[in-house]
Amino acid sequence: MAIFLVLVLLTLFNIWWERRVVARMQHRIGPNVNGPFGLLQSLADGVKLALKEDIIRRRPTRWSSCSPPSWP
């Protein structure tokens, strides 16, 4: 359990650090809205992903069910 916790924290720190570096390269401020220094941005992204709604058709046709997702 301790190893898992360390890996999760390292992943969150790496995501935060990458966002800071990319923001500096693009001459932006960076993630600073959620939490101190933007440390809770990854948590906000995870909550957003978990709460997204799936799009389910009421009556899917056979053609649309078999078509690849790249077709309009």
N, C-alpha and C positions, 0 to 999 in steps of 0.2 A: 504494500500500500504506500509506503514511503517513497519507493522508486517511482510509482505512478504519479504521486503528488509533485515530486521534483520534475518529472518530465512535463507535466502540465504547466507548471510555473515557468520552466525554461521555454516552452513553446509560446506562452503568452508574452514573455519578455522578448523573444526573438521577433514576434510579430510587431510588437510595439517599437522595437529598435529599427526594424525594416521600414516601418511607416515614417519614422523620424528621419531616416537617411534619405528616403525617396522624397519626402517633403523638402528637405534641405536642397537636394539636387534640383528640384523644380521651383525653388525659391518661394515656397509656401510656409505657412506657420506649422502645419502638421496636426496630428490628432491632439487636440487640447480641450475638447468639449465635454467628454464624458469622464468624470472623475478627475483626480489630480494628475496633471500632465498627460491626460488622455489614456490612462492605464485601464480604464473600464470599457474602452472602445471595442475590444474583442468580445467582452461579455455582451455588450449591446448587439453586436453582429450575430452572436450565437442565439440570443433571444429572438432577434428578427427572423433568422433562418428557421427556428423552431415554430414560430407562429405564422409562417406563410401558409396560405391556403392552396390546396391542390385544386386544379381545374379538372372537373369531371363532367363529361357531357351527359345529358339526361338519356338521350337515345343515340348512341354512337352507331354509325353505319359501318358495314363491313369494310368498305373501301377506306374510310378514315381511320379505322382501327389498325389496318395493315400497312398504312402508308408510313414512310419514314418521317421523323420529326422535322427534317429540313424542308419538306414541301410546305408551301403556304396553305 
